[in-house]
Amino acid sequence: MARCLVTGATGYIGGRLVPELLAAGHQVRCMARSPGRLRHLPWVAGTEVVEADAADPARTRDALEGVEVAYYLIHTMGADGQFAERDRRAALTFAEAAERTGVRRIVYLGGLAPHEKLSPHLRSRAEVGEIFLRAGVPAVVLRAAVIIGSGSASFEMLRHLTERLPVMTTPSWVRSLTQPIAVHDVLRYLTAWADVPGTVNRAFDVGGPDVLTYADMMHGYAAVAGLPRRLIIPVPLLTPRLSSHWVGLVTPVPAGIARPLVESLRNQAVCGEHDIAWYVPDPPDGLIGFRQAVSLALKKIKEADVATRWSSASTPGAPSDPLPTDPDWAGGSLYIDHRSRPVPADPQALWQVIEGVGGRNGWYSLPVAWQLRGLLDRLVGGVGLRRGRRDATRLRVGDSIDFWRVEELLPGRLLRLRAEMRLPGLAWLELGVTRSGGCTVYTQRAIFHPRGLLGHLYWQAISPFHGLIFGRMPLNVAAAARRLSERAEYRYGFAFDDRHRPLLAVFGIRPRTCQVTLTADLLRVRFGPWLMVTPLSNVAAAELSGPYTPLKAIGVRMSLSDHGLTFGSSTERGVCIRFHRPVRGSEPLGLLRHPALTVTVDAPEHLMARLQRPRAQ
């Protein structure tokens, strides 16, 4: 068992590597500039999280203290001219800190660099690899070309180009040879180097069994996805810059990320050796081929089981600053558009509408205006609206929603989104639920912190349109909540303590398998494989309870004194529901009956208020 540090844990590869290392029995410490973005990930409870920037020598040394194997998964994908210098400085700082703290090995995932003129980003990745190989700590540099896996930027670009364009005129780079590799094999290589003995210090080319052109990959994707064969007409006149904007318009990958991907595809990227097999042997069935990797990726997307997406990592140039709560923050000013509206609905119904905004659900005001804003953003290299949502109904901190990212999430109370569209400043959108005089109230704040004169002019120019866009949102959100309330069905998720998630998952108890549902005449509680159903008229009382000790609250618990049942996923708070007639639910035969049930839902006040409403018995 090795003590490992993973940088870039909020990114595509890092977010998948951490659970692989944990499953292999290693101790994992995650180094992140914004640790809060990790807090809702299901594996974070089994790790140690430290806040540090790789360019900060002191904090990086602290993060590396006691570490044996350090995974360096940081690389800038920005389009500005300073990325190479930033990458160089961060790599040098990290290498020096690793040497000073006695790290046994650095593992770096870079790009497959051919022996020809490299694109700026491939050149930067090659330079970072050389920095580590020349450092005082033995380094393993894995060089990969296109990585195929559900949610990766390369896969999203390939998928959307192929699905949306049955006939396409393409740049000449579609004829360049590349050797794609399945993300599963990349993770297998990375994980294995935590255990390989010795002081290996070299680079390895890693790739799958297939050598293909990009056109071959598009045809292969179409075949696996059941699409007609695509007609591809190469056009030599498209430059990488024009190609990246073309990709940005057709696919969800913004031009700022598409450009380095396109530039790298101009080069032939085929492995020159397979020496890594001497240290990490190929699996008995061999490496995963391109079409099998596509099939696995499509299967995961269909099942909504995409653990991380390319959009999990911050978009280049997008603001990452925290929400300014002080009006004098950074010496600037704040523009605020504040609106509120009473809602004739239950707070939980309103929260369900708020948590479901964006993606296919839309933004509850002038869809054409939102689509136009998304198109304009993509034309200038932004992310636009096509990123959609990770999940249609549930959110967690760090999720991307179209051109927003979830910065704060207080279930049942507040959703704060940070803008990632191209803007001359920083912007947030807050949607909230409050109670006033016994009435449910929807609150909404659009906040803009301008940068320079252009920022102020921008706000003044778009202010007249706020009445059309933000002004209509409260009315339409309230109407949607009212319709949901009238359907008389309310769903409450369970609150999960991060430290108890792994144990509960063993018994099939996960957020997506746990829910309390209220209809007009029924109470239904699902807790993993356990199910309790009773008429709503059987509810005698409901009251808040907690906090609890883990021994009494986590999992399925039964009181020995009165046979009261607990479905517990958190030690914070819950709702104790008492029944007129005891119910069954702890075992399938129904031999045991329970006079009460405690559930640790994420909005206990809302559930209690709903259960306390008068009803016929």
LODOVO-944514 format. One record per residue (C-alpha): x, y, z. Coordinates in nm, 2 decimals. Layout:
<finus>
FINU     px     py     pz
FINU      X      Y      Z
...
</finus>
This chain:
<finus>
FINU     px     py     pz
FINU   0.00   0.00   0.00
FINU   0.14   0.34  -0.11
FINU   0.07   0.69   0.02
FINU  -0.03   0.87  -0.30
FINU  -0.09   1.24  -0.39
FINU  -0.32   1.32  -0.68
FINU  -0.32   1.66  -0.84
FINU  -0.60   1.76  -1.08
FINU  -0.86   1.55  -0.89
FINU  -1.13   1.78  -1.01
FINU  -1.04   1.70  -1.37
FINU  -1.14   1.42  -1.60
FINU  -0.86   1.17  -1.54
FINU  -0.79   1.27  -1.18
FINU  -1.15   1.23  -1.08
FINU  -1.14   0.87  -1.21
FINU  -0.80   0.78  -1.08
FINU  -0.87   0.85  -0.71
FINU  -1.14   0.58  -0.67
FINU  -0.91   0.34  -0.86
FINU  -0.63   0.40  -0.62
FINU  -0.86   0.36  -0.32
FINU  -1.00   0.04  -0.46
FINU  -0.64  -0.09  -0.49
FINU  -0.58  -0.03  -0.12
FINU  -0.37   0.29  -0.14
FINU  -0.39   0.59   0.08
FINU  -0.49   0.90  -0.13
FINU  -0.44   1.27  -0.07
FINU  -0.60   1.51  -0.31
FINU  -0.43   1.85  -0.38
FINU  -0.67   2.11  -0.52
FINU  -0.68   2.48  -0.55
FINU  -1.05   2.48  -0.47
FINU  -1.12   2.18  -0.22
FINU  -1.49   2.27  -0.20
FINU  -1.54   2.14  -0.55
FINU  -1.46   1.79  -0.42
FINU  -1.69   1.78  -0.13
FINU  -1.99   1.62  -0.31
FINU  -1.79   1.35  -0.48
FINU  -1.88   1.00  -0.35
FINU  -1.52   0.90  -0.29
FINU  -1.39   1.21  -0.11
FINU  -1.47   1.06   0.24
FINU  -1.19   0.80   0.19
FINU  -0.93   1.06   0.10
FINU  -0.74   1.35   0.26
FINU  -0.79   1.68   0.08
FINU  -0.54   1.97   0.10
FINU  -0.56   2.31  -0.05
FINU  -0.26   2.41  -0.26
FINU  -0.15   2.55  -0.60
FINU   0.13   2.37  -0.78
FINU   0.30   2.70  -0.84
FINU   0.31   2.78  -0.46
FINU   0.64   2.62  -0.33
FINU   0.55   2.62   0.04
FINU   0.20   2.48   0.01
FINU   0.31   2.22  -0.24
FINU   0.58   2.10  -0.01
FINU   0.32   2.07   0.27
FINU   0.09   1.87   0.04
FINU   0.37   1.63  -0.06
FINU   0.49   1.57   0.30
FINU   0.49   1.19   0.37
FINU   0.39   1.11   0.01
FINU   0.55   0.82  -0.18
FINU   0.39   0.84  -0.52
FINU   0.28   1.18  -0.67
FINU   0.05   1.19  -0.97
FINU   0.09   1.51  -1.17
FINU  -0.23   1.55  -1.38
FINU  -0.22   1.93  -1.44
FINU  -0.21   2.09  -1.78
FINU  -0.34   2.42  -1.90
FINU  -0.57   2.41  -2.20
FINU  -0.61   2.79  -2.23
FINU  -0.56   2.97  -2.56
FINU  -0.36   3.26  -2.43
FINU   0.02   3.28  -2.48
FINU   0.12   3.24  -2.12
FINU   0.01   2.88  -2.06
FINU   0.35   2.73  -2.14
FINU   0.52   2.95  -1.89
FINU   0.26   2.87  -1.62
FINU   0.30   2.50  -1.69
FINU   0.68   2.52  -1.68
FINU   0.68   2.71  -1.35
FINU   0.43   2.48  -1.19
FINU   0.62   2.16  -1.30
FINU   0.96   2.30  -1.17
FINU   0.80   2.40  -0.84
FINU   0.64   2.06  -0.80
FINU   0.96   1.86  -0.89
FINU   1.16   2.06  -0.64
FINU   0.91   2.01  -0.37
FINU   0.89   1.64  -0.44
FINU   1.27   1.61  -0.41
FINU   1.28   1.80  -0.08
FINU   1.00   1.59   0.08
FINU   1.15   1.26  -0.03
FINU   0.88   1.15  -0.28
FINU   0.97   0.81  -0.43
FINU   0.82   0.85  -0.77
FINU   0.64   1.12  -0.99
FINU   0.39   0.99  -1.24
FINU   0.29   1.23  -1.52
FINU   0.03   1.18  -1.80
FINU   0.14   1.38  -2.11
FINU   0.07   1.38  -2.48
FINU   0.21   1.14  -2.74
FINU   0.47   1.36  -2.91
FINU   0.58   1.26  -3.27
FINU   0.93   1.35  -3.41
FINU   0.80   1.65  -3.60
FINU   0.70   2.01  -3.54
FINU   0.47   2.00  -3.24
FINU   0.17   2.22  -3.16
FINU   0.23   2.46  -2.87
FINU   0.03   2.25  -2.62
FINU   0.20   1.92  -2.72
FINU   0.53   2.10  -2.70
FINU   0.44   2.23  -2.35
FINU   0.34   1.88  -2.24
FINU   0.67   1.73  -2.37
FINU   0.86   2.00  -2.18
FINU   0.68   1.92  -1.86
FINU   0.77   1.56  -1.90
FINU   1.14   1.64  -1.96
FINU   1.14   1.86  -1.65
FINU   1.03   1.56  -1.44
FINU   1.27   1.32  -1.61
FINU   1.56   1.56  -1.53
FINU   1.45   1.62  -1.17
FINU   1.59   1.46  -0.86
FINU   1.30   1.22  -0.82
FINU   1.25   0.92  -1.05
FINU   0.96   0.99  -1.29
FINU   0.74   0.79  -1.51
FINU   0.60   0.99  -1.80
FINU   0.31   0.82  -1.98
FINU   0.25   0.97  -2.33
FINU  -0.10   0.91  -2.47
FINU  -0.28   1.03  -2.78
FINU  -0.66   1.05  -2.80
FINU  -0.83   0.91  -2.48
FINU  -1.16   0.74  -2.55
FINU  -1.40   0.73  -2.25
FINU  -1.74   0.86  -2.15
FINU  -1.72   1.23  -2.08
FINU  -1.37   1.30  -2.21
FINU  -1.32   1.61  -2.43
FINU  -1.18   1.40  -2.72
FINU  -1.48   1.16  -2.70
FINU  -1.73   1.45  -2.68
FINU  -1.58   1.61  -2.99
FINU  -1.58   1.29  -3.19
FINU  -1.93   1.19  -3.08
FINU  -2.10   1.52  -3.16
FINU  -1.91   1.57  -3.49
FINU  -2.02   1.22  -3.60
FINU  -2.38   1.23  -3.48
FINU  -2.46   1.58  -3.60
FINU  -2.29   1.59  -3.94
FINU  -2.38   1.30  -4.17
FINU  -2.20   1.49  -4.45
FINU  -1.90   1.71  -4.35
FINU  -1.63   1.90  -4.50
FINU  -1.33   1.86  -4.28
FINU  -0.97   1.99  -4.24
FINU  -0.68   1.78  -4.36
FINU  -0.60   1.66  -4.00
FINU  -0.88   1.40  -4.03
FINU  -0.62   1.20  -4.23
FINU  -0.35   1.20  -3.97
FINU  -0.27   0.87  -3.80
FINU  -0.33   0.84  -3.43
FINU  -0.34   0.56  -3.18
FINU  -0.63   0.61  -2.94
FINU  -0.64   0.45  -2.60
FINU  -0.94   0.36  -2.38
FINU  -0.96   0.55  -2.05
FINU  -0.98   0.22  -1.87
FINU  -0.63   0.12  -1.99
FINU  -0.50   0.47  -1.90
FINU  -0.62   0.43  -1.55
FINU  -0.49   0.08  -1.53
FINU  -0.14   0.20  -1.62
FINU  -0.16   0.50  -1.38
FINU  -0.28   0.29  -1.09
FINU  -0.02   0.02  -1.14
FINU   0.27   0.26  -1.10
FINU   0.19   0.30  -0.74
FINU   0.32  -0.05  -0.69
FINU   0.59  -0.11  -0.95
FINU   0.92  -0.14  -0.76
FINU   1.26   0.01  -0.85
FINU   1.37   0.35  -0.96
FINU   1.24   0.37  -1.32
FINU   1.30   0.71  -1.48
FINU   1.18   0.72  -1.84
FINU   0.89   0.80  -2.07
FINU   0.65   0.54  -2.21
FINU   0.43   0.56  -2.52
FINU   0.08   0.42  -2.43
FINU  -0.19   0.34  -2.69
FINU  -0.45   0.10  -2.77
FINU  -0.43  -0.18  -3.03
FINU  -0.57   0.02  -3.32
FINU  -0.39   0.28  -3.54
FINU  -0.65   0.50  -3.72
FINU  -0.71   0.83  -3.89
FINU  -0.96   1.06  -3.73
FINU  -1.18   0.99  -4.03
FINU  -1.15   0.62  -3.94
FINU  -1.26   0.69  -3.59
FINU  -1.56   0.89  -3.71
FINU  -1.66   0.59  -3.93
FINU  -1.60   0.35  -3.64
FINU  -1.81   0.56  -3.40
FINU  -2.09   0.57  -3.65
FINU  -2.08   0.19  -3.69
FINU  -2.09   0.13  -3.31
FINU  -2.37   0.39  -3.26
FINU  -2.58   0.24  -3.54
FINU  -2.55   0.55  -3.77
FINU  -2.52   0.54  -4.15
FINU  -2.17   0.57  -4.28
FINU  -2.06   0.94  -4.28
FINU  -1.94   1.12  -4.59
FINU  -1.62   1.30  -4.51
FINU  -1.47   1.55  -4.76
FINU  -1.13   1.69  -4.65
FINU  -1.07   2.06  -4.72
FINU  -0.71   2.17  -4.68
FINU  -0.79   2.54  -4.63
FINU  -0.92   2.53  -4.27
FINU  -0.66   2.65  -4.02
FINU  -0.65   2.51  -3.66
FINU  -0.81   2.84  -3.54
FINU  -1.10   2.82  -3.79
FINU  -1.13   2.44  -3.72
FINU  -1.15   2.50  -3.35
FINU  -1.44   2.75  -3.40
FINU  -1.61   2.51  -3.63
FINU  -1.58   2.23  -3.36
FINU  -1.70   2.48  -3.10
FINU  -2.02   2.55  -3.29
FINU  -2.10   2.18  -3.37
FINU  -2.00   2.02  -3.04
FINU  -2.03   2.11  -2.67
FINU  -1.64   2.15  -2.65
FINU  -1.57   2.52  -2.65
FINU  -1.32   2.66  -2.90
FINU  -1.07   2.73  -2.62
FINU  -1.04   2.36  -2.55
FINU  -1.10   2.24  -2.91
FINU  -0.81   2.43  -3.05
FINU  -0.53   2.24  -2.86
FINU  -0.71   1.92  -2.94
FINU  -0.73   2.01  -3.31
FINU  -0.36   2.13  -3.32
FINU  -0.25   1.80  -3.17
FINU  -0.44   1.60  -3.43
FINU  -0.24   1.76  -3.71
FINU   0.06   1.55  -3.59
FINU   0.09   1.18  -3.64
FINU   0.06   1.03  -3.29
FINU   0.15   0.66  -3.31
FINU   0.34   0.47  -3.03
FINU   0.71   0.41  -3.11
FINU   0.74   0.14  -2.85
FINU   0.54  -0.07  -2.60
FINU   0.81  -0.11  -2.33
FINU   0.56  -0.04  -2.06
FINU   0.44  -0.40  -2.09
FINU   0.77  -0.50  -1.92
FINU   0.65  -0.33  -1.61
FINU   0.27  -0.34  -1.64
FINU   0.18  -0.65  -1.85
FINU  -0.11  -0.63  -2.08
FINU  -0.43  -0.79  -1.95
FINU  -0.50  -1.15  -2.06
FINU  -0.77  -1.03  -2.31
FINU  -0.54  -0.76  -2.44
FINU  -0.58  -0.38  -2.45
FINU  -0.93  -0.24  -2.53
FINU  -0.98  -0.17  -2.90
FINU  -1.13   0.15  -3.03
FINU  -1.47   0.02  -3.11
FINU  -1.50  -0.16  -2.77
FINU  -1.40   0.17  -2.60
FINU  -1.67   0.36  -2.79
FINU  -1.92   0.09  -2.70
FINU  -1.83   0.12  -2.33
FINU  -1.85   0.50  -2.34
FINU  -2.19   0.50  -2.51
FINU  -2.32   0.25  -2.26
FINU  -2.21   0.47  -1.96
FINU  -2.37   0.78  -2.12
FINU  -2.70   0.59  -2.19
FINU  -2.71   0.48  -1.82
FINU  -2.62   0.83  -1.70
FINU  -2.32   0.68  -1.52
FINU  -2.06   0.94  -1.63
FINU  -1.84   0.97  -1.33
FINU  -1.66   1.28  -1.45
FINU  -1.69   1.49  -1.76
FINU  -1.45   1.72  -1.94
FINU  -1.66   2.00  -1.81
FINU  -1.58   1.89  -1.45
FINU  -1.26   2.08  -1.49
FINU  -1.28   2.46  -1.50
FINU  -1.31   2.60  -1.85
FINU  -1.01   2.81  -1.95
FINU  -1.06   3.18  -1.89
FINU  -1.37   3.12  -1.68
FINU  -1.39   3.30  -1.35
FINU  -1.30   3.10  -1.05
FINU  -1.32   3.37  -0.80
FINU  -1.55   3.32  -0.50
FINU  -1.88   3.52  -0.48
FINU  -1.79   3.87  -0.35
FINU  -2.00   3.94  -0.04
FINU  -1.84   4.28   0.03
FINU  -1.96   4.56  -0.20
FINU  -1.61   4.70  -0.20
FINU  -1.45   4.37  -0.29
FINU  -1.14   4.42  -0.51
FINU  -1.21   4.79  -0.52
FINU  -1.50   4.74  -0.76
FINU  -1.87   4.77  -0.77
FINU  -2.15   4.51  -0.80
FINU  -2.46   4.53  -1.02
FINU  -2.75   4.33  -0.87
FINU  -3.08   4.24  -1.03
FINU  -3.29   4.12  -0.74
FINU  -3.64   3.97  -0.78
FINU  -3.88   3.77  -0.57
FINU  -4.23   3.63  -0.59
FINU  -4.47   3.45  -0.36
FINU  -4.54   3.10  -0.48
FINU  -4.87   2.92  -0.41
FINU  -4.69   2.59  -0.37
FINU  -4.50   2.38  -0.11
FINU  -4.14   2.48  -0.06
FINU  -4.02   2.13  -0.17
FINU  -4.21   2.17  -0.50
FINU  -4.04   2.50  -0.56
FINU  -3.70   2.35  -0.48
FINU  -3.75   2.07  -0.72
FINU  -3.81   2.32  -1.00
FINU  -3.50   2.52  -0.90
FINU  -3.27   2.21  -0.88
FINU  -3.39   2.11  -1.22
FINU  -3.31   2.43  -1.41
FINU  -3.11   2.42  -1.73
FINU  -3.03   2.15  -1.98
FINU  -3.34   2.01  -2.14
FINU  -3.56   2.17  -1.87
FINU  -3.47   2.52  -1.99
FINU  -3.45   2.84  -1.80
FINU  -3.82   2.94  -1.77
FINU  -3.80   3.25  -1.98
FINU  -3.78   3.32  -2.35
FINU  -3.59   3.01  -2.48
FINU  -3.50   3.19  -2.80
FINU  -3.31   3.46  -2.59
FINU  -3.12   3.20  -2.40
FINU  -3.03   3.01  -2.72
FINU  -2.91   3.33  -2.88
FINU  -2.69   3.41  -2.58
FINU  -2.55   3.06  -2.59
FINU  -2.48   3.09  -2.96
FINU  -2.30   3.43  -2.92
FINU  -2.09   3.28  -2.64
FINU  -1.98   2.99  -2.86
FINU  -1.90   3.23  -3.15
FINU  -1.64   3.40  -2.93
FINU  -1.50   3.07  -2.80
FINU  -1.72   3.02  -2.49
FINU  -1.90   2.71  -2.37
FINU  -2.25   2.80  -2.48
FINU  -2.56   2.61  -2.37
FINU  -2.47   2.26  -2.51
FINU  -2.30   2.12  -2.20
FINU  -2.64   2.04  -2.05
FINU  -2.65   1.87  -1.71
FINU  -2.48   1.57  -1.56
FINU  -2.82   1.46  -1.41
FINU  -3.17   1.58  -1.50
FINU  -3.29   1.63  -1.14
FINU  -3.00   1.63  -0.90
FINU  -2.71   1.86  -0.86
FINU  -2.39   1.88  -0.66
FINU  -2.12   2.14  -0.62
FINU  -1.90   2.16  -0.92
FINU  -2.16   2.04  -1.17
FINU  -2.18   2.23  -1.50
FINU  -2.52   2.35  -1.62
FINU  -2.50   2.49  -1.97
FINU  -2.28   2.80  -1.94
FINU  -2.30   2.80  -1.55
FINU  -2.13   2.60  -1.28
FINU  -2.28   2.51  -0.94
FINU  -2.07   2.71  -0.68
FINU  -2.30   2.65  -0.38
FINU  -2.58   2.42  -0.30
FINU  -2.79   2.43   0.02
FINU  -3.07   2.17  -0.04
FINU  -3.41   2.32  -0.01
FINU  -3.27   2.67   0.03
FINU  -3.02   2.80  -0.22
FINU  -2.86   2.73  -0.56
FINU  -2.57   2.96  -0.66
FINU  -2.44   2.94  -1.02
FINU  -2.12   3.10  -1.14
FINU  -2.12   3.21  -1.51
FINU  -1.86   3.05  -1.74
FINU  -1.97   3.24  -2.06
FINU  -1.73   3.50  -2.20
FINU  -1.79   3.82  -2.01
FINU  -1.60   4.14  -1.93
FINU  -1.64   4.06  -1.56
FINU  -1.77   3.80  -1.31
FINU  -2.13   3.69  -1.29
FINU  -2.35   3.48  -1.06
FINU  -2.72   3.37  -1.06
FINU  -2.88   3.28  -0.72
FINU  -3.21   3.10  -0.70
FINU  -3.36   3.04  -0.35
FINU  -3.65   2.93  -0.14
FINU  -3.76   3.13   0.17
FINU  -4.07   3.14   0.39
FINU  -4.24   3.47   0.48
FINU  -4.56   3.49   0.68
FINU  -4.64   3.13   0.62
FINU  -4.60   3.17   0.24
FINU  -4.34   3.02   0.01
FINU  -4.13   3.28  -0.16
FINU  -3.90   3.24  -0.47
FINU  -3.59   3.47  -0.46
FINU  -3.36   3.54  -0.75
FINU  -3.04   3.75  -0.78
FINU  -2.83   3.82  -1.09
FINU  -2.50   3.96  -0.98
FINU  -2.23   4.11  -1.20
FINU  -1.89   4.24  -1.10
FINU  -1.75   4.44  -1.40
FINU  -1.39   4.46  -1.50
FINU  -1.29   4.79  -1.65
FINU  -1.50   5.03  -1.86
FINU  -1.60   4.75  -2.09
FINU  -1.77   4.57  -1.80
FINU  -1.97   4.87  -1.70
FINU  -2.08   4.94  -2.06
FINU  -2.17   4.57  -2.10
FINU  -2.41   4.58  -1.80
FINU  -2.57   4.91  -1.92
FINU  -2.62   4.76  -2.27
FINU  -2.79   4.44  -2.15
FINU  -3.00   4.59  -1.86
FINU  -3.30   4.66  -2.08
FINU  -3.32   4.29  -2.17
FINU  -3.31   4.18  -1.80
FINU  -3.68   4.26  -1.77
FINU  -3.75   4.01  -2.06
FINU  -3.52   3.74  -1.94
FINU  -3.48   3.76  -1.56
FINU  -3.82   3.93  -1.52
FINU  -4.01   3.64  -1.66
FINU  -3.83   3.37  -1.47
FINU  -4.00   3.42  -1.13
FINU  -4.35   3.41  -1.29
FINU  -4.27   3.09  -1.49
FINU  -4.08   2.92  -1.20
FINU  -4.38   2.99  -0.97
FINU  -4.62   2.85  -1.23
FINU  -4.41   2.53  -1.27
FINU  -4.39   2.49  -0.89
FINU  -4.76   2.53  -0.86
FINU  -4.83   2.27  -1.13
FINU  -4.59   2.03  -0.95
FINU  -4.77   2.10  -0.62
FINU  -5.11   2.04  -0.78
FINU  -4.99   1.69  -0.89
FINU  -4.95   1.63  -0.52
FINU  -4.63   1.43  -0.55
FINU  -4.32   1.54  -0.36
FINU  -3.98   1.38  -0.36
FINU  -3.72   1.41  -0.09
FINU  -3.37   1.29  -0.13
FINU  -3.16   1.16   0.16
FINU  -2.87   1.36   0.31
FINU  -2.55   1.15   0.30
FINU  -2.25   1.20   0.53
FINU  -1.94   1.16   0.31
FINU  -1.76   0.94   0.57
FINU  -2.05   0.69   0.57
FINU  -2.11   0.67   0.19
FINU  -1.87   0.38   0.12
FINU  -2.02   0.15   0.39
FINU  -2.38   0.23   0.29
FINU  -2.29   0.17  -0.08
FINU  -2.20  -0.19   0.00
FINU  -2.57  -0.25   0.09
FINU  -2.70  -0.08  -0.22
FINU  -2.78   0.24  -0.03
FINU  -2.68   0.54  -0.25
FINU  -2.84   0.88  -0.32
FINU  -3.00   0.76  -0.64
FINU  -3.16   0.46  -0.46
FINU  -3.30   0.65  -0.16
FINU  -3.61   0.87  -0.17
FINU  -3.92   0.97   0.03
FINU  -4.22   1.02  -0.20
FINU  -4.55   1.18  -0.09
FINU  -4.86   1.16  -0.31
FINU  -5.21   1.27  -0.23
FINU  -5.28   0.95  -0.04
FINU  -4.96   0.76   0.00
FINU  -4.62   0.77   0.18
FINU  -4.35   0.57   0.01
FINU  -3.99   0.54   0.15
FINU  -3.72   0.37  -0.05
FINU  -3.39   0.31   0.12
FINU  -3.17   0.10  -0.11
FINU  -3.33  -0.25  -0.11
FINU  -3.57  -0.16   0.18
FINU  -3.91  -0.03   0.11
FINU  -4.19   0.10   0.33
FINU  -4.53   0.20   0.20
FINU  -4.83   0.32   0.40
FINU  -5.14   0.53   0.34
FINU  -5.08   0.90   0.42
FINU  -5.38   0.88   0.65
FINU  -5.18   0.64   0.87
FINU  -4.94   0.92   0.96
FINU  -5.02   1.03   1.32
FINU  -4.74   1.28   1.38
FINU  -4.40   1.41   1.24
FINU  -4.13   1.58   1.43
FINU  -3.77   1.68   1.38
FINU  -3.50   1.48   1.55
FINU  -3.12   1.46   1.57
FINU  -2.83   1.48   1.59
FINU  -2.76   1.12   1.63
FINU  -2.46   0.89   1.70
FINU  -2.35   0.67   1.40
FINU  -2.43   0.35   1.59
FINU  -2.80   0.45   1.62
FINU  -2.85   0.63   1.29
FINU  -2.64   0.50   1.00
FINU  -2.80   0.22   0.79
FINU  -3.12   0.03   0.88
FINU  -3.17   0.04   1.26
FINU  -3.44  -0.08   1.49
FINU  -3.50   0.03   1.85
FINU  -3.50  -0.26   2.09
FINU  -3.74  -0.08   2.33
FINU  -4.03   0.01   2.09
FINU  -3.93  -0.14   1.75
FINU  -3.90   0.21   1.60
FINU  -3.72   0.19   1.26
FINU  -3.45   0.42   1.12
FINU  -3.34   0.46   0.76
FINU  -3.03   0.67   0.83
FINU  -2.76   0.81   0.60
FINU  -2.65   1.11   0.81
FINU  -2.60   1.19   1.18
FINU  -2.72   1.55   1.15
FINU  -3.10   1.57   1.14
FINU  -3.40   1.37   1.04
FINU  -3.78   1.34   1.07
FINU  -3.94   1.10   1.30
FINU  -4.27   0.98   1.15
FINU  -4.52   0.81   1.39
FINU  -4.81   0.60   1.27
FINU  -5.16   0.51   1.39
FINU  -5.10   0.15   1.29
FINU  -4.75   0.00   1.29
FINU  -4.59  -0.05   0.95
FINU  -4.36  -0.31   0.81
FINU  -4.04  -0.24   0.61
FINU  -3.73  -0.39   0.78
FINU  -3.76  -0.74   0.64
FINU  -3.95  -0.88   0.33
FINU  -4.19  -1.12   0.52
FINU  -4.35  -0.84   0.72
FINU  -4.32  -1.02   1.05
FINU  -4.19  -0.71   1.23
FINU  -4.41  -0.40   1.26
FINU  -4.28  -0.06   1.35
FINU  -4.47   0.22   1.52
FINU  -4.24   0.49   1.39
FINU  -3.98   0.56   1.12
FINU  -3.70   0.81   1.12
FINU  -3.56   0.92   0.78
FINU  -3.26   1.15   0.74
FINU  -3.38   1.35   0.43
FINU  -3.20   1.65   0.29
FINU  -3.49   1.89   0.36
FINU  -3.64   1.77   0.70
FINU  -3.83   2.09   0.77
FINU  -4.02   2.07   0.44
FINU  -4.10   1.70   0.49
FINU  -4.22   1.76   0.84
FINU  -4.44   2.05   0.74
FINU  -4.60   1.85   0.46
FINU  -4.67   1.55   0.69
FINU  -4.82   1.78   0.96
FINU  -5.09   1.91   0.72
FINU  -5.44   1.80   0.83
FINU  -5.58   1.50   0.64
FINU  -5.87   1.25   0.67
FINU  -5.80   0.93   0.85
</finus>
